[in-house]
Amino acid sequence: MKISAFSDKILYLRLQDKDKEAFIKAYDLYLDSIYRFIFFKVGNREEAEDLTSSVFLKAWDYIQTNKIKEFKTLKSLLYKIARNAVIDHYRKQSKRQEISLDQVEEAVDIIDEKFDLIGELELAAEWRELEKKLCELKDEYREIILLKYVDELSIAEIAKVLNKSQGNVRVLIFRAVSALKKIAEVEEKK
């Protein structure tokens, strides 16, 4: 569901007053797009769900401590927190020892009644197709394309998320799109 800039601004103002109902509405409106952003970065459904919930918890903390005023839009705040959560996730993951479920002695069946297999398969196919084209780009270009075209952030919001000037963001978008076009042209010739 796409939210207008006006609706985002109203929610943002209500959140500055620590309105819990506004936070619930923001959660409902932005949950899917933040999850998608994180899922594309981590590639694992469970980790993406955990990180997404932590993003909203951190956002609530920002609201409670009045740090929200440092941002111009709610969307830029959420994406900034999400981006930092992914970075922290990879930092922690590089230090963490993983245990395989094969090592667990008892088998556990978990049934998710809300799980939509066909929807998940379609989503996975779309992501694989997108990843094929984006995987050849450098990380900076991949991220800028995701923020601009997949998550539909404005230039100003992307600048805030990436801590770059709006002019720099425009140049990055142009270069990323040009690089992606070259990759697509090479694939067509094959």
Order of alpha helices (4+ residues) and beta strands (2+ residues): alpha-alpha-alpha-alpha-alpha-alpha-alpha-alpha
